[in-house]
Amino acid sequence: MDGFWFLWSAWLTVLYISFFSDSKRSSFLYVSLALSVIICSGIVVPAPGAAVGCSAVILLFTGYLLLTHQAKTDVFRTLALSLCAALLYGWLEFVYFYEPVWMLFSHKTTSVVLMSTLLILTGRSLRLRTSALFTGFFQGQVGFWFYTILTVRPGGGIYTVGGMDRLDILGLCFLSAAGFSAFEWAAARIREKVLRQAGVPSVAGKKVNA
């Protein structure tokens, strides 16, 4: 069923923010955005040669919102990662829309593996990885949509930016990035505990990816 992984990851996000967020103000904002994404997941707006899902637009806004109050270096790094993610996903959309016979695996499998690997290897924290994912995901689809308009190439039907099948890819990428970030956090805590027991000076002040 299209949308299962996306809706499941969105509900997990709502539960996590509701119970574990330290800031009530930010938790209310992000829970509201996550619920809006879930509610609007089935709403699409007609556009020339395509349709645009409302959830994708909300995710784009959320991605840029995550960059607020971040260091300039992190902002520029995330914007560069977002551009790379957009180019990668736009290329995957092109290949699977026009020449799927050349690919060994399904669109979902290939996209999740490549996008998750890019985010995990180049992102510095879950917040910045999520921002790059949300913005790059939308921009990659919009770029491909514009390409189909400019080239007037025949495709396999109306293209939907932020369709449920595409949102499933985003949900799986988010779960992969969140899982790796949780592993990083746990490894850092274990390392800190081992060093403390060994008599090494505390490293509690060191920033940990989360």
One Martini backbone bead per residue (centre of mass of N, CA, C, O) as a GRO file, in nm:
protein
  210
    1MET     BB    1   0.092   0.039   0.026
    2ASP     BB    2   0.077   0.355  -0.034
    3GLY     BB    3   0.220   0.537   0.252
    4PHE     BB    4   0.305   0.366   0.496
    5TRP     BB    5   0.597   0.469   0.567
    6PHE     BB    6   0.524   0.764   0.592
    7LEU     BB    7   0.302   0.751   0.812
    8TRP     BB    8   0.471   0.600   1.020
    9SER     BB    9   0.700   0.813   1.047
   10ALA     BB   10   0.513   1.047   1.129
   11TRP     BB   11   0.402   0.919   1.390
   12LEU     BB   12   0.675   0.879   1.528
   13THR     BB   13   0.741   1.180   1.535
   14VAL     BB   14   0.508   1.270   1.711
   15LEU     BB   15   0.576   1.092   1.957
   16TYR     BB   16   0.864   1.189   2.009
   17ILE     BB   17   0.809   1.494   2.043
   18SER     BB   18   0.589   1.473   2.268
   19PHE     BB   19   0.792   1.305   2.486
   20PHE     BB   20   1.116   1.430   2.419
   21SER     BB   21   1.088   1.722   2.411
   22ASP     BB   22   1.210   2.020   2.566
   23SER     BB   23   1.035   2.208   2.383
   24LYS     BB   24   0.716   2.321   2.370
   25ARG     BB   25   0.714   2.513   2.128
   26SER     BB   26   0.857   2.331   1.914
   27SER     BB   27   0.679   2.079   1.952
   28PHE     BB   28   0.415   2.208   1.856
   29LEU     BB   29   0.509   2.286   1.574
   30TYR     BB   30   0.606   1.996   1.470
   31VAL     BB   31   0.345   1.847   1.528
   32SER     BB   32   0.168   2.020   1.343
   33LEU     BB   33   0.325   1.955   1.083
   34ALA     BB   34   0.295   1.645   1.093
   35LEU     BB   35  -0.016   1.645   1.091
   36SER     BB   36  -0.045   1.801   0.824
   37VAL     BB   37   0.094   1.590   0.649
   38ILE     BB   38  -0.109   1.364   0.704
   39ILE     BB   39  -0.374   1.510   0.619
   40CYS     BB   40  -0.237   1.608   0.322
   41SER     BB   41  -0.145   1.340   0.167
   42GLY     BB   42  -0.421   1.329  -0.034
   43ILE     BB   43  -0.351   1.617  -0.146
   44VAL     BB   44  -0.396   1.766  -0.470
   45VAL     BB   45  -0.263   1.997  -0.715
   46PRO     BB   46  -0.310   2.125  -1.003
   47ALA     BB   47  -0.084   2.124  -1.289
   48PRO     BB   48   0.122   2.165  -1.543
   49GLY     BB   49   0.166   1.831  -1.618
   50ALA     BB   50   0.062   1.802  -1.311
   51ALA     BB   51   0.097   1.733  -0.953
   52VAL     BB   52   0.063   1.867  -0.613
   53GLY     BB   53   0.153   1.789  -0.302
   54CYS     BB   54   0.099   1.921   0.007
   55SER     BB   55   0.312   1.769   0.177
   56ALA     BB   56   0.563   1.862   0.018
   57VAL     BB   57   0.538   2.162   0.091
   58ILE     BB   58   0.557   2.128   0.399
   59LEU     BB   59   0.835   1.990   0.395
   60LEU     BB   60   0.989   2.223   0.273
   61PHE     BB   61   0.934   2.420   0.504
   62THR     BB   62   1.056   2.241   0.727
   63GLY     BB   63   1.343   2.226   0.614
   64TYR     BB   64   1.398   2.537   0.648
   65LEU     BB   65   1.323   2.556   0.952
   66LEU     BB   66   1.565   2.373   1.055
   67LEU     BB   67   1.785   2.615   0.990
   68THR     BB   68   1.725   2.764   1.224
   69HIS     BB   69   1.971   2.857   1.444
   70GLN     BB   70   2.218   2.808   1.263
   71ALA     BB   71   2.509   2.779   1.147
   72LYS     BB   72   2.644   2.889   0.859
   73THR     BB   73   2.801   2.634   0.790
   74ASP     BB   74   2.556   2.440   0.815
   75VAL     BB   75   2.378   2.576   0.606
   76PHE     BB   76   2.566   2.549   0.357
   77ARG     BB   77   2.602   2.243   0.378
   78THR     BB   78   2.297   2.172   0.351
   79LEU     BB   79   2.245   2.310   0.078
   80ALA     BB   80   2.446   2.134  -0.075
   81LEU     BB   81   2.311   1.864  -0.002
   82SER     BB   82   2.037   1.934  -0.125
   83LEU     BB   83   2.140   1.959  -0.417
   84CYS     BB   84   2.246   1.671  -0.440
   85ALA     BB   85   1.974   1.533  -0.377
   86ALA     BB   86   1.819   1.661  -0.615
   87LEU     BB   87   1.994   1.549  -0.844
   88LEU     BB   88   1.965   1.251  -0.775
   89TYR     BB   89   1.651   1.234  -0.777
   90GLY     BB   90   1.606   1.350  -1.058
   91TRP     BB   91   1.760   1.125  -1.205
   92LEU     BB   92   1.583   0.890  -1.105
   93GLU     BB   93   1.321   0.991  -1.229
   94PHE     BB   94   1.415   0.983  -1.520
   95VAL     BB   95   1.493   0.685  -1.545
   96TYR     BB   96   1.210   0.561  -1.436
   97PHE     BB   97   1.026   0.714  -1.648
   98TYR     BB   98   1.196   0.631  -1.929
   99GLU     BB   99   1.448   0.398  -1.830
  100PRO     BB  100   1.388   0.123  -1.642
  101VAL     BB  101   1.547  -0.115  -1.788
  102TRP     BB  102   1.843  -0.027  -1.664
  103MET     BB  103   1.738  -0.126  -1.389
  104LEU     BB  104   1.763  -0.366  -1.129
  105PHE     BB  105   1.583  -0.201  -0.941
  106SER     BB  106   1.371  -0.039  -0.778
  107HIS     BB  107   1.293   0.277  -0.714
  108LYS     BB  108   1.280   0.256  -0.407
  109THR     BB  109   1.543   0.106  -0.346
  110THR     BB  110   1.746   0.293  -0.489
  111SER     BB  111   1.668   0.561  -0.351
  112VAL     BB  112   1.710   0.482  -0.056
  113VAL     BB  113   2.006   0.398  -0.071
  114LEU     BB  114   2.132   0.658  -0.198
  115MET     BB  115   2.010   0.878  -0.015
  116SER     BB  116   2.100   0.763   0.261
  117THR     BB  117   2.402   0.759   0.203
  118LEU     BB  118   2.435   1.060   0.155
  119LEU     BB  119   2.329   1.158   0.433
  120ILE     BB  120   2.516   0.991   0.624
  121LEU     BB  121   2.804   1.082   0.502
  122THR     BB  122   2.736   1.421   0.502
  123GLY     BB  123   2.585   1.448   0.754
  124ARG     BB  124   2.595   1.587   1.096
  125SER     BB  125   2.279   1.557   1.152
  126LEU     BB  126   1.949   1.504   1.178
  127ARG     BB  127   1.853   1.788   1.118
  128LEU     BB  128   2.025   1.827   0.854
  129ARG     BB  129   1.934   1.574   0.705
  130THR     BB  130   1.632   1.645   0.701
  131SER     BB  131   1.653   1.909   0.549
  132ALA     BB  132   1.786   1.792   0.292
  133LEU     BB  133   1.564   1.590   0.229
  134PHE     BB  134   1.312   1.772   0.202
  135THR     BB  135   1.429   1.971  -0.010
  136GLY     BB  136   1.552   1.774  -0.220
  137PHE     BB  137   1.297   1.611  -0.284
  138PHE     BB  138   1.133   1.846  -0.404
  139GLN     BB  139   1.340   1.967  -0.608
  140GLY     BB  140   1.378   1.712  -0.779
  141GLN     BB  141   1.082   1.696  -0.879
  142VAL     BB  142   1.058   1.980  -0.997
  143GLY     BB  143   1.288   1.955  -1.199
  144PHE     BB  144   1.158   1.723  -1.360
  145TRP     BB  145   0.899   1.869  -1.433
  146PHE     BB  146   1.034   2.094  -1.598
  147TYR     BB  147   1.163   1.905  -1.802
  148THR     BB  148   0.897   1.794  -1.924
  149ILE     BB  149   0.801   2.072  -2.025
  150LEU     BB  150   1.050   2.161  -2.206
  151THR     BB  151   1.067   1.876  -2.379
  152VAL     BB  152   0.804   1.718  -2.439
  153ARG     BB  153   0.795   1.433  -2.314
  154PRO     BB  154   0.676   1.129  -2.310
  155GLY     BB  155   0.489   0.953  -2.072
  156GLY     BB  156   0.315   0.762  -1.799
  157GLY     BB  157   0.169   1.031  -1.725
  158ILE     BB  158   0.089   1.189  -1.451
  159TYR     BB  159   0.282   1.391  -1.253
  160THR     BB  160   0.361   1.359  -0.896
  161VAL     BB  161   0.430   1.577  -0.653
  162GLY     BB  162   0.414   1.397  -0.371
  163GLY     BB  163   0.343   1.118  -0.384
  164MET     BB  164   0.294   0.832  -0.208
  165ASP     BB  165   0.532   0.677  -0.333
  166ARG     BB  166   0.740   0.905  -0.273
  167LEU     BB  167   0.690   0.932   0.035
  168ASP     BB  168   0.800   0.654   0.102
  169ILE     BB  169   1.091   0.721   0.038
  170LEU     BB  170   1.120   0.944   0.247
  171GLY     BB  171   1.049   0.773   0.498
  172LEU     BB  172   1.288   0.570   0.468
  173CYS     BB  173   1.514   0.779   0.477
  174PHE     BB  174   1.446   0.891   0.755
  175LEU     BB  175   1.477   0.624   0.913
  176SER     BB  176   1.773   0.581   0.839
  177ALA     BB  177   1.885   0.847   0.957
  178ALA     BB  178   1.771   0.805   1.244
  179GLY     BB  179   1.910   0.536   1.305
  180PHE     BB  180   2.202   0.637   1.271
  181SER     BB  181   2.185   0.867   1.481
  182ALA     BB  182   2.122   0.678   1.720
  183PHE     BB  183   2.387   0.522   1.699
  184GLU     BB  184   2.573   0.761   1.747
  185TRP     BB  185   2.464   0.838   2.024
  186ALA     BB  186   2.519   0.567   2.167
  187ALA     BB  187   2.825   0.551   2.108
  188ALA     BB  188   2.898   0.816   2.257
  189ARG     BB  189   2.793   0.729   2.538
  190ILE     BB  190   2.969   0.478   2.570
  191ARG     BB  191   3.241   0.617   2.536
  192GLU     BB  192   3.209   0.811   2.776
  193LYS     BB  193   3.178   0.591   2.994
  194VAL     BB  194   3.446   0.445   2.945
  195LEU     BB  195   3.635   0.691   2.990
  196ARG     BB  196   3.543   0.751   3.280
  197GLN     BB  197   3.623   0.469   3.399
  198ALA     BB  198   3.935   0.516   3.293
  199GLY     BB  199   4.003   0.835   3.373
  200VAL     BB  200   3.908   1.017   3.160
  201PRO     BB  201   3.830   1.303   3.068
  202SER     BB  202   3.563   1.465   3.008
  203VAL     BB  203   3.324   1.470   2.702
  204ALA     BB  204   3.045   1.620   2.743
  205GLY     BB  205   3.104   1.891   2.566
  206LYS     BB  206   3.083   1.733   2.320
  207LYS     BB  207   2.960   1.714   2.017
  208VAL     BB  208   2.667   1.537   1.909
  209ASN     BB  209   2.503   1.358   1.701
  210ALA     BB  210   2.117   1.435   1.660
   0.00000   0.00000   0.00000
